[in-house]
Amino acid sequence: MQICQLTTIDGNTLEGLNALLHDCVNNGASIGFIIPLSNDTTHHYWSQVSKALEDSLYLWIAKTEGQIVGSVQLNVCTKDNGRHRAELQKLMVLSSARQQGIGKQLLEAAEHYAKNLGLRLLVLDTEQGSTAELIYPRLGWEKAGVIPDYAITPNGRLHPTVYYFKRLPITNSDSESLQ
Ligand SMILES: CC(C)(COP(=O)(O)OP(=O)(O)OC[C@H]1O[C@@H](n2cnc3c(N)ncnc32)[C@H](O)[C@@H]1OP(=O)(O)O)[C@@H](O)C(=O)NCCC(=O)NCCS
């Protein structure tokens, strides 16, 4: 398994990312979409991601034997008072490739990159009680709180969302660059 960062999304990659997104949503992941999920919706979503890669969004994929089996995104805050933080988004692993450490390695890749950018804080939200809730505390994320009825599951039910955060260690050069 290989993890690589993408700065553009070409045709083959788009199909792999699209298949991954459909797989996760159709298997119940609450990651911004509801079912039935059309290709038009997901192609539009990935074209927005592709544009944002030119700006403040970073994207990693995990590949096994040429197939995309996972991905994650880091969205750096562009507000003047928030440029030290980023939101971790759309951590996804193909349902047939789960519990092999791929999600963990994707998280570690994004976190490592965030540290190198000099970021100090990562945040994310996830469905309360989902499998994803098992992974974040294991990797040092702290629970900030729960918001009831925050989002809608792919099959149309309101669900509570949990916010997590992770502080990143400060290095000497960071403390100068972010003042
Ligand atoms: C959440 C998700 C990304 C985890 O990916 P994964 O590749 O299966 O996770 P990993 O194999 O790296 O597991 C990481 C840790 O979580 C634990 N874990 C993962 N899935 C688990 C499960 N179903 N039951 C129990 N523990 C589980 C692993 O045991 C591991 O812990 P360890 O390091 O102490 O052994 C994957 O389930 C997924 O894509 N879900 C759908 C999309 C989604 O909900 N994303 C979250 C958006 S916020």
PDBQT file of the ligand as one rigid body, heavy atoms in Angstrom, charges set to zero:
ROOT
HETATM    1  C1  LIG A 201     -13.231   5.308   9.684  1.00  0.00    +0.000 C 
HETATM    2  C2  LIG A 201     -12.405   4.578   8.647  1.00  0.00    +0.000 C 
HETATM    3  C3  LIG A 201     -11.709   5.613   7.760  1.00  0.00    +0.000 C 
HETATM    4  C4  LIG A 201     -11.334   3.707   9.355  1.00  0.00    +0.000 C 
HETATM    5  O1  LIG A 201     -10.458   3.212   8.354  1.00  0.00    +0.000 OA
HETATM    6  P1  LIG A 201      -9.629   1.836   8.584  1.00  0.00    +0.000 P 
HETATM    7  O2  LIG A 201      -8.615   1.773   7.504  1.00  0.00    +0.000 OA
HETATM    8  O3  LIG A 201     -10.572   0.695   8.681  1.00  0.00    +0.000 OA
HETATM    9  O4  LIG A 201      -8.969   2.104   9.995  1.00  0.00    +0.000 OA
HETATM   10  P2  LIG A 201      -7.619   1.413  10.526  1.00  0.00    +0.000 P 
HETATM   11  O5  LIG A 201      -7.534   0.021  10.017  1.00  0.00    +0.000 OA
HETATM   12  O6  LIG A 201      -6.466   2.315  10.224  1.00  0.00    +0.000 OA
HETATM   13  O7  LIG A 201      -7.899   1.369  12.079  1.00  0.00    +0.000 OA
HETATM   14  C5  LIG A 201      -7.448   2.397  12.948  1.00  0.00    +0.000 C 
HETATM   15  C6  LIG A 201      -7.786   2.002  14.371  1.00  0.00    +0.000 C 
HETATM   16  O8  LIG A 201      -9.216   1.961  14.517  1.00  0.00    +0.000 OA
HETATM   17  C7  LIG A 201      -9.620   0.636  14.880  1.00  0.00    +0.000 C 
HETATM   18  N1  LIG A 201     -10.811   0.272  14.093  1.00  0.00    +0.000 N 
HETATM   19  C8  LIG A 201     -11.060   0.609  12.815  1.00  0.00    +0.000 A 
HETATM   20  N2  LIG A 201     -12.241   0.080  12.423  1.00  0.00    +0.000 NA
HETATM   21  C9  LIG A 201     -12.705  -0.614  13.503  1.00  0.00    +0.000 A 
HETATM   22  C10 LIG A 201     -13.876  -1.384  13.731  1.00  0.00    +0.000 A 
HETATM   23  N3  LIG A 201     -14.795  -1.558  12.766  1.00  0.00    +0.000 N 
HETATM   24  N4  LIG A 201     -14.036  -1.954  14.967  1.00  0.00    +0.000 NA
HETATM   25  C11 LIG A 201     -13.121  -1.783  15.935  1.00  0.00    +0.000 A 
HETATM   26  N5  LIG A 201     -11.983  -1.044  15.772  1.00  0.00    +0.000 NA
HETATM   27  C12 LIG A 201     -11.790  -0.493  14.566  1.00  0.00    +0.000 A 
HETATM   28  C13 LIG A 201      -8.479  -0.268  14.481  1.00  0.00    +0.000 C 
HETATM   29  O9  LIG A 201      -8.439  -1.436  15.269  1.00  0.00    +0.000 OA
HETATM   30  C14 LIG A 201      -7.284   0.615  14.701  1.00  0.00    +0.000 C 
HETATM   31  O10 LIG A 201      -6.898   0.658  16.061  1.00  0.00    +0.000 OA
HETATM   32  P3  LIG A 201      -5.445   0.155  16.532  1.00  0.00    +0.000 P 
HETATM   33  O11 LIG A 201      -4.442   1.009  15.775  1.00  0.00    +0.000 OA
HETATM   34  O12 LIG A 201      -5.459   0.426  18.000  1.00  0.00    +0.000 OA
HETATM   35  O13 LIG A 201      -5.389  -1.284  16.142  1.00  0.00    +0.000 OA
HETATM   36  C15 LIG A 201     -13.298   3.628   7.776  1.00  0.00    +0.000 C 
HETATM   37  O14 LIG A 201     -14.070   2.818   8.629  1.00  0.00    +0.000 OA
HETATM   38  C16 LIG A 201     -14.225   4.371   6.834  1.00  0.00    +0.000 C 
HETATM   39  O15 LIG A 201     -13.845   4.719   5.706  1.00  0.00    +0.000 OA
HETATM   40  N6  LIG A 201     -15.475   4.622   7.262  1.00  0.00    +0.000 N 
HETATM   41  C17 LIG A 201     -16.443   5.284   6.384  1.00  0.00    +0.000 C 
HETATM   42  C18 LIG A 201     -16.109   6.741   6.148  1.00  0.00    +0.000 C 
HETATM   43  C19 LIG A 201     -16.166   7.550   7.413  1.00  0.00    +0.000 C 
HETATM   44  O16 LIG A 201     -17.077   7.427   8.211  1.00  0.00    +0.000 OA
HETATM   45  N7  LIG A 201     -15.140   8.410   7.577  1.00  0.00    +0.000 N 
HETATM   46  C20 LIG A 201     -15.015   9.259   8.706  1.00  0.00    +0.000 C 
HETATM   47  C21 LIG A 201     -15.360  10.638   8.351  1.00  0.00    +0.000 C 
HETATM   48  S1  LIG A 201     -15.120  11.722   9.755  1.00  0.00    +0.000 SA
ENDROOT
TORSDOF 0
